[in-house]
Amino acid sequence: MRAQLVARNEVALSSELSAKIDSLPLREGDAFRAGQTLVSFDCTLFKAQLNKVQSTLDAARQTLAVSQRLAELNSIGKLEVDLAEARVKESSAEAAYMQATVSKCVIAAPFAGRIVKRLAAAFQFVTPGTALLEVQDAEELEIRMIVPSKWIVRLKPGTRFTVQVDELGERFPARVLRTGARIDPVSQSVDIIGAVEGRPTTLLPGMSGWAVFADSPPAS
């Protein structure tokens, strides 16, 4: 059966901020490790805002501590203490919001893989939702094929087969991972997903070829 190699993990990374790109160091084909910085933004303004709200929070906490001490001495009432506590909570929420914003100033790789396409450039100003990079995990490859639905009786998870890759002219051992969730009622076919055993470095997503099963069941 015809088979296609696809990346198990592939995603388009987008901006969550309105900011200028400070660094976008990798280009198409470059490899990266999990957690590596792929994009960084100029967040000078956001960091300044975070410092400001943290200072406000520190002041609110000090005011609360003084108010609680004065209340113990019966110098102020409960209302003043409650207001001081409310200001601490408000400042804490603002600080948490700015910390979350600053944490988005760097986009780290969600997995080890390679750059498929750059969709933005360094020093470009972007807004939330702007696509920046398409990335994929080239090591975790799946084999996808469509087979007659009658084959699912024999093609159980773990079933071994070989895949002949057209681009390389080589065969690789593989096994069935899972079957599709539904059978196409018109063609009476079903998706089969497999994986190449080991991690051959010569394989790339998009390669195609033939899946060969020992004692292949008849098509009809």
C-alpha positions as CSV (number, residue, x, y, z in Angstrom):
1,M,0.0,0.0,0.0
2,R,1.1,3.6,-0.6
3,A,2.5,5.2,2.5
4,Q,3.5,8.7,3.6
5,L,5.9,9.9,6.3
6,V,4.5,12.7,8.4
7,A,5.8,14.5,11.5
8,R,4.0,13.4,14.7
9,N,4.4,16.9,16.1
10,E,4.0,19.9,13.8
11,V,2.8,23.4,14.9
12,A,2.8,27.0,13.8
13,L,4.1,29.2,16.6
14,S,2.4,32.6,17.0
15,S,2.9,35.7,19.0
16,E,0.9,36.4,22.1
17,L,2.1,40.0,22.4
18,S,2.1,43.3,20.6
19,A,5.8,43.8,20.4
20,K,8.9,44.1,18.2
21,I,10.8,40.9,17.5
22,D,14.2,41.2,19.1
23,S,15.7,37.9,17.8
24,L,14.7,35.2,15.4
25,P,18.0,33.3,15.0
26,L,17.0,30.1,13.2
27,R,16.2,29.6,9.5
28,E,14.5,27.0,7.4
29,G,16.1,23.5,8.0
30,D,17.8,24.5,11.2
31,A,17.6,22.0,14.1
32,F,16.7,22.9,17.7
33,R,16.4,21.2,21.0
34,A,13.4,21.2,23.4
35,G,13.3,24.4,25.4
36,Q,15.6,26.3,23.2
37,T,14.7,29.9,22.5
38,L,13.2,30.3,19.1
39,V,11.9,33.8,19.3
40,S,12.5,36.7,21.7
41,F,10.7,40.0,21.8
42,D,11.8,43.5,22.9
43,C,9.9,43.7,26.2
44,T,11.5,46.8,27.7
45,L,8.1,48.4,28.3
46,F,6.5,45.3,29.8
47,K,9.4,44.8,32.2
48,A,9.2,48.4,33.3
49,Q,5.5,48.0,34.0
50,L,6.2,44.9,36.0
51,N,8.8,46.7,38.1
52,K,6.2,49.5,38.7
53,V,3.4,47.1,39.9
54,Q,5.9,45.2,42.1
55,S,6.9,48.4,43.8
56,T,3.2,49.2,44.2
57,L,2.6,45.8,45.7
58,D,5.5,46.2,48.2
59,A,4.1,49.6,49.3
60,A,0.6,48.0,49.7
61,R,2.0,45.2,51.8
62,Q,3.8,47.7,54.1
63,T,0.7,49.8,54.4
64,L,-1.3,46.6,55.4
65,A,1.3,45.7,58.0
66,V,1.1,49.1,59.5
67,S,-2.7,49.1,59.4
68,Q,-2.9,45.7,61.2
69,R,-0.6,47.0,63.9
70,L,-2.6,50.1,64.4
71,A,-5.8,48.1,64.6
72,E,-4.2,46.0,67.4
73,L,-3.7,49.3,69.2
74,N,-7.3,50.3,68.5
75,S,-6.0,53.4,66.6
76,I,-7.9,52.6,63.4
77,G,-11.0,50.6,62.6
78,K,-11.6,47.4,60.7
79,L,-12.6,49.3,57.5
80,E,-9.1,50.8,57.1
81,V,-7.6,47.3,57.5
82,D,-10.0,45.8,54.9
83,L,-9.2,48.6,52.4
84,A,-5.4,47.9,52.9
85,E,-6.0,44.2,52.3
86,A,-8.0,45.0,49.2
87,R,-5.1,47.1,47.8
88,V,-2.7,44.2,48.4
89,K,-5.0,41.8,46.5
90,E,-5.4,44.3,43.6
91,S,-1.7,44.9,43.4
92,S,-1.0,41.2,43.5
93,A,-3.3,40.5,40.6
94,E,-1.7,43.3,38.6
95,A,1.8,41.9,39.3
96,A,0.7,38.3,38.4
97,Y,-0.7,39.7,35.1
98,M,2.5,41.5,34.2
99,Q,4.6,38.5,35.2
100,A,2.5,36.4,32.8
101,T,3.0,39.0,30.1
102,V,6.8,39.1,30.5
103,S,6.9,35.3,30.5
104,K,5.6,35.5,26.9
105,C,8.6,37.6,25.8
106,V,10.4,34.4,24.9
107,I,9.0,31.5,22.8
108,A,10.8,28.3,23.7
109,A,10.7,25.2,21.5
110,P,7.9,22.8,22.7
111,F,10.0,19.8,21.4
112,A,13.2,19.0,19.6
113,G,12.9,19.4,15.9
114,R,13.6,21.6,12.9
115,I,12.3,24.8,11.4
116,V,10.0,24.2,8.5
117,K,9.3,27.9,7.6
118,R,10.0,31.4,8.9
119,L,6.9,33.6,8.7
120,A,8.4,36.7,10.3
121,A,11.7,38.5,10.6
122,A,13.8,40.1,13.3
123,F,12.8,43.7,14.2
124,Q,9.3,43.2,12.7
125,F,6.5,44.5,14.9
126,V,3.8,41.8,15.4
127,T,0.5,41.6,17.1
128,P,-1.2,38.7,19.0
129,G,-2.0,35.8,16.7
130,T,0.7,36.7,14.1
131,A,2.3,33.4,12.9
132,L,6.1,33.4,13.4
133,L,7.5,29.9,12.7
134,E,6.3,26.5,11.5
135,V,8.2,23.8,13.3
136,Q,8.1,20.0,13.3
137,D,9.6,17.1,15.2
138,A,11.5,15.3,12.4
139,E,12.6,12.5,14.7
140,E,9.1,11.3,15.7
141,L,7.8,10.3,12.3
142,E,4.6,8.4,11.6
143,I,3.6,6.4,8.6
144,R,0.1,7.0,7.3
145,M,-1.6,4.8,4.8
146,I,-5.2,3.9,3.7
147,V,-6.1,0.2,3.5
148,P,-9.2,-1.8,2.8
149,S,-11.3,-1.9,6.0
150,K,-11.2,-5.8,5.9
151,W,-7.5,-5.5,6.7
152,I,-8.1,-4.3,10.3
153,V,-8.7,-7.9,11.4
154,R,-5.0,-8.6,10.8
155,L,-3.4,-5.2,11.1
156,K,-3.4,-4.9,14.9
157,P,-1.2,-2.5,16.9
158,G,2.3,-4.0,16.9
159,T,2.0,-5.7,13.5
160,R,5.4,-5.5,11.8
161,F,5.9,-4.5,8.2
162,T,8.5,-2.8,6.0
163,V,8.3,0.6,4.2
164,Q,10.1,1.1,0.9
165,V,11.0,4.8,0.7
166,D,11.0,6.1,-2.9
167,E,13.3,9.0,-2.3
168,L,16.0,6.9,-0.7
169,G,15.4,3.5,-2.4
170,E,15.8,1.8,1.0
171,R,13.6,-0.3,3.2
172,F,13.0,0.3,6.8
173,P,11.4,-1.9,9.5
174,A,8.2,-0.5,10.9
175,R,5.2,-1.5,13.0
176,V,1.5,-0.5,13.3
177,L,0.7,1.9,16.0
178,R,-3.0,2.3,15.7
179,T,-6.0,2.3,13.3
180,G,-8.2,5.2,12.4
181,A,-11.3,6.1,14.4
182,R,-13.7,5.4,11.6
183,I,-14.2,3.5,8.3
184,D,-15.1,5.4,5.2
185,P,-18.5,4.1,4.3
186,V,-18.1,4.9,0.6
187,S,-14.6,3.5,-0.1
188,Q,-14.7,0.9,2.7
189,S,-11.2,2.0,3.7
190,V,-9.6,2.9,7.0
191,D,-6.5,4.8,8.0
192,I,-3.5,2.9,9.5
193,I,-0.8,4.7,11.4
194,G,2.6,3.1,11.9
195,A,6.1,4.1,13.0
196,V,9.6,3.4,11.7
197,E,11.6,1.4,14.2
198,G,14.6,3.2,15.5
199,R,15.3,6.8,14.4
200,P,16.9,6.8,11.0
201,T,18.4,10.2,10.4
202,T,17.9,10.0,6.6
203,L,14.1,10.1,6.8
204,L,12.2,13.3,6.4
205,P,8.5,14.2,6.7
206,G,6.9,14.2,3.3
207,M,8.8,11.2,1.9
208,S,6.5,8.5,0.5
209,G,6.7,4.9,-0.6
210,W,5.2,1.5,-0.2
211,A,4.2,-0.4,2.9
212,V,4.8,-4.1,2.5
213,F,3.1,-6.5,4.8
214,A,4.2,-10.2,5.2
215,D,1.3,-12.4,4.0
216,S,-0.7,-9.3,3.0
217,P,-4.5,-9.9,3.0
218,P,-6.3,-9.7,-0.3
219,A,-7.8,-6.3,-1.2
220,S,-11.2,-7.9,-1.7
